[in-house]
Each structure stands twice: as structure tokens, then as C-alpha cells.
């Protein structure tokens, strides 16, 4: 299930004539769709906002889990050979300690796999140009999985009637919405399963047409938090993918809303679970020390100061958002300060701040070294992770910042086993919540003996 607000708010979107879209509100908490709308089916996705207008999204809709495809003609022996190849495109360390992004292409023929790899690198460059991805880029691995399509391009591009024979059945005009780029989820999952431990999945369509979709239901079997679809050759489509990771990694709510849509005039439910929408005013947040009160009045990267701006979580009133125009409302904008904090928390849920290079399962003796590797941060101020060493719980200040320590340097007393531990901690000023701050460190330890 999605987060509480998104699971109780459903927009049934029906196509009218030539692609006009009717937004029909379902009362919060109601399971039955409004009369006349199709029964919910398949999976829930977020629809990106229109290309012009800036809105990050335009609601959620149930779409079929299956894709739309020409009758597949089957791969030749040579194509089968190329299909399913896994490449670690960005290697920042072991999968267990990094956030692993899996990129799969659709609508690339065997001859176009080189282009797919270029497109994957380009799309990752677009993502990591945005904070806090830029600072934390070395916490990520990027894997590509080659999916060979019989035909180049995807269905629904350039026009609605176009169908192509592609590996993942990607198609624009999903549920009648031109910019909604859906995929065949079981087919995507079959390729995801070839890569080790995906945390996040991006499906790139070999297209320049604006579009995307956010599949933000975590997959408990494969372990990923969500799938974003994007057009490889459309930069704005990359912004949709970043917005979607705001949901999947940051657990952030949408900050856009629907003026003039029945049912969305005023939110009257309980306080929301997400860190970026609230029923509270700024004064009330301060008084009760809740939600984003630690950021109130600060200058936010997306412009303006953090406050409680009316409207958010699809409602025009009754819910507030931290800033006027963060990426959770407007594509191409940065995350707000509370949004950055939530994203960093999400990164650290999957990534560790240090990796033990010396195995921790045996006792180290005088001549042995305890070695670690620590990812470099790429923040503008040059700040790095703080590395601290401890012997039997007492800090060894002289070793601070080192990535290896020789047991002979520890002046151990003989006759017993000691415990050597090392901690790498992210003391970023972008996190103010002590609970999140406490999650930004990793500790490993060894038994040591003279
Ligand atoms: Zn959204």
C-alpha cells in the first residue's frame, strides 16, 4: 500500500474524446469508484503533469499491469544472446552497502544497446544534478539490464495508433492519457530480477516524447521501492523520475492540488503521515514541535522561506506544504529543505556509510590491519563523513579520519580479547531531526588480541 494520504485519495481518470481528461474525486476512505467510472484494476500509478504548466503530477490512476504491444515476433538467436546482459555502469561499492538503481531500456533494438547505455548515463547525470543526489552520488550504484526489442521506439509515439514490438510493452496514451507512459510490470520485474538487489528501478523508453509514470508500490519480492518510467530523450521526463523518487525514497506527499475539483476543496481528515504536508499552521507546528518546525523561516533551495503554505496533498485548503513550489509540486524545481532531509533519510535507509574491507568474523592479531572504505561526499562545502575509532568503547581520537588501523598500534593489554570498532557518520546540516540524524551512521567492529 502507498502512504495513508495517497491510499485514501483516488482520482478516477476517464478519457473524453480526443484525450481530454476528467478528474472525478472519490471521497477519502471510500473504496467504491464513483458511478460510471471503470472498476479499479491493475496497479496504481501517478500521472505526470502536463508538459506545459509545471505541475509535477495530475493524480493517480489504476492501469493494467500488462503492457501494450504488437504481437511479438520473437528474438533471433543473436538477439537472445544480447538480451538480459547486466552491467554495473556506476560502481561505488558492494550492493549491500549502496543504493542500487537498476535502469532498463525499452524500444532499443540489439543494434541500439550502445545508445541505451549512453541514454542511461545521461539520465543518471540529470538525476544527480539535483540535490541531495549531487552530494550523495557516491552512495549509489547504477546497473543497466539490456532488454532487446524487435522494433525501435515504443507504442503511442508519435501517435496513439502506433504499436511497436518491444521488450517491456511500454506505451504512451496509457488509459487515454497521452503523457502517461506505462509498462508491462511483470516483464520489467523479469529483467529487474537479473540485477542484484534493486532498490530503485528506472525504465527508459527510446523516445523523445514527454511522458512518464510513477509506480510507487514497493515490491516485497524483488525489494525495490518503486519504478519510474521516463523518455530517454526528454529532459523534462527525467524531472518526473526525480519527483517519483520523492515518493518512493523520500516518502514525500504530492504538494500539488486541484482547484475547482469537487471533493478537493478542503481536507478534513487527521494529520498526515508524510513529512511535507500538515493540517497545522506554522505557529501550531512551533508550539507542538512537530512536522517541519525546525525549518520554519529558513531560506529554501526552491525559493522563498519555509512556512506553511496553504494547499497540498491534492486539497486546496485544510493541508499545508512547506514551500510554495518544490519539486513535489512543480517539475524542474529543487526539493525544499524538509524534502532534502527526507531524501537523505531515504538514501541512508539503503546505503551504509562504511564498508569493512577486513573481514569482521575473525580475531585480528598484532600484525593485522582493520581496513574500511568510506564513500566520498560531493557537497559544495567539501564536508566528508566523520570517521571515529573506538577500543572497548573508548574513542581513540588520534585515529579519527583514518581508513585503516594496525592492531599493533593499539597498545593492547595482553591476555584477553578487545573490541575495536569504527563509525562513519554523516553530520550534515541538511538533517535536523535527531531521529533521522541517528540513522546516518554505520559501525563495524573486530575482535582484536595482542
Ligand atoms: Zn507525485
Boltz pocket constraint, residues with backbone or C-beta under 6 A from the ligand:
constraints:
  - pocket:
      binder: B
      contacts: [[A, 46], [A, 56], [A, 57], [A, 243], [A, 244], [A, 247], [A, 253], [A, 254], [A, 328]]
      max_distance: 6.0
